[in-house]
Amino acid sequence: MDIKNPSRRGSSQQRRGATTFQLVVILVPVLLAFMGFAVDYGRLYMIRNEMQAAANASALAAAARLGGFDAALDAATEQANTAVAEAAGFANKIDYGGRVLGGGDTLTSTVEEPQFFDTVAGATGQGDGGGGGTGVLRHVRVSLLADAPTVFFRFLPLAQEGRVPIRVQAAAGVSAPLCVACNIEPIVIAAPDAAETIDFGFTVGTRYTLGYTCTGQPTPQPIAGSVQRLQYLMLNRWDQDSEVPEQTQAFRMGLYGMPGNASELKSCLNIANTETVWESALAGQCLQNNVPAVVRGFTCGLANRFEAGVFAGCETVQDSDTYSQSVLPDSDISDTDDYQSTYAGNTRRVITIAIAADLVDATAITIAGFRQFLVNPLIGATNINPLDPNGRFLLTYIGSPAPLRQGRFSGCSTVLDGGPGKVVLHQ
């Protein structure tokens, strides 16, 4: 310190103060610019994430309607648009959740028509397999575009118009076969050919009669119009901890499949697991010409997939009137064996059935796979007969085209040759 010349010391401090002020004057605009760019970038990043979430929701919603029939494409397109439309009041919005996709003004966005594919590679842009493919269209791609507004980015040469284009895509579809199937019907049938693991001896488009297992003579005959009668059993999914009566539980399973439960053992079936028959649904004598009460509950629920209401003879099922009004019937109840070309419903008549090698030992039934059937009305009628003394109803084998609501892939010891999957997001 120069104590001998205080004037020189003061001059030095003044120069340093002037330099600091000049740096502040220079840096303030720079800092404001960085802050402005951060605000713009943060908003663009948020809008892109919101658009991606909307695209994912739209693709998943569309894929859930791809039931493996031609008319499903219209329903899937409608469902995809519903996920980003304001009509239902639950649209996936963008820009702080305040703007509906497909709008204009300061933020313009476009929702392109969904594209459908028969392979995952086609949906994800990694190969062919679009609408012109020969397979069933089980995958969808959704694309969303937006011109996001900016404030500070407009000072950059590349964004002088004050808008930055953003494009996102999402692909979803039906997964590989599931090892564990949930919310399906708790019934099992024996494979006509257990060694043939693709269709287990069933023929696509062929009509069969399902009748409840009984012993002795006379053997119930198949319903007219079907090639043969297949015996079925109800697997034990009685939730004894529930306050819902046993027969009503069976009714609900016929109405919409096994209900969700915290315990997988109560709501799912597992390939390779050893299952037992429902305790109160053991096979009786064919001569009795009557099925157990829980089987009657199941067929009464199945009839409500065609139309709502309580059928004569089903009013003994407690709360059946309430449950029958809780879900919509199938929108197509016409009689058809050509599922892919002529069916146009909401897949309520599609049921997923466990397949076993045989039903010889009702205490040790091993599930080999799952396959799907379309329940048909009786010829000349608009519904099944829920009071059939053998628990019989008509159905057509369709393979595994419709996605399940829930399930998982783990649990199989071998690679599956087929079976239903669930809706998953590919990218």
Secondary structure, 3 states (H helix, E strand, C coil): CCCCCHHHHHHHHHHHHHHHHHHHHHHHHHHHHHHHHHHHHHHHHHHHHHHHHHHHHHHHHHHCCCCCCCCHHHHHHHHHHHCCCCCCCCCCCECCCCECCCCCCCCEEEECCCEEECCHHHHCCCCCCCCCCCCCCCEEEEEEEEEEECCCHHHCHHHCCCEEEEEEEEEEEECCCCCEEECCCCEEEECCCCCCCCCCCCCCCCEEEEEECEECCCCCCCCCCCCCEEEEEEECCCCCCCCCCHHHHHHHHHHHCCCCCCCHHHHEEECCCEECECHHHCCEEHHHCCCCHHHHHHHHHHHCCCCCCCCCCCCCCCCHHHHHCCCCCCCCCCCCCCHHHHCCCCCCCEEEEEEECCCCCCCCEEEEEEEEEEEECCCCCCCCCCCCCCCCEEEEEEECCCCECEEECCCCCCCCCCCCCEEEECC
